[in-house]
């Protein structure tokens, strides 16, 4: 069943809050690049155009953002 117990709901809510804290702790352009990539599904090229940066810089931003989130959530 997909129904969560109150305890599971609390744990999931805390995990969500922790993850949001991690996302908000990222530098602004890293956060934006990561969200555009993960949530909007934009390509590195599309993000580079939106941020007026090279695809290389966008790739670094996304990689760095994912790494920081993993470390924060560990």
N, C-alpha and C positions, 0 to 999 in steps of 0.2 A: 504494500500500500504506500502511496505517496504522502499520506497524512503524517505530519510531524507532531510529536508530543510537545507539550509546552517547554520541556527542558531542551529538546532538539531545536525548537524555534529560537530559544534564547541563545543557544550556542551558535546557530547560523547567523543570528543578528549580530552577535559579537564578532564573528569572523568577518561579516560584511563591513562592520564599522572599522575593524582593524585594517582591512584591505583598502577601504576608502581613505583612511589616514595615511596609508602607505602611498597611495596614488597622489594625494594632495601634498605629500612631502617631496615629491619629485620636482625638479626645476620645471618652470612653466612650459618651455618648448619641448622638453623631454616628455612631459605629461601629455601635451597636445599631440605630439607625434604618435605616442603609444596608443592613445585613445582613438585617434583617427585610423590607425592600423587595425587595432583589435576590435573596436566597437563598430566603426563605420566600414571597415573592410577596404579602405583605400590602399592603393599600391604605394610603394616607396616613391615612385615618380610623381604620383598625384599629390602626395604629402609634400614633397620637395617643392612643387609648384605653389602649393597653398602657403608654405612657410618661407618662400623665396630663399631656399637653401638647396644645396646639392643633394643628390640621392645618397651620396656617401655620408654626408652629415646626418641625414634622416636615418640611415641604417644604424649609425653609431648611437643616435638618440634612442631609437627603439631598443637596441641591444642593451644599452646602459639602463634604460627604464625597466626592462624585464629583469635584469640582474638585480637591480636595487629592490624591486618588489619581492623577488625570491628571497633575498637576504632579510628583508624586513619581516616577511611572513614566516621565516624559519624559527 
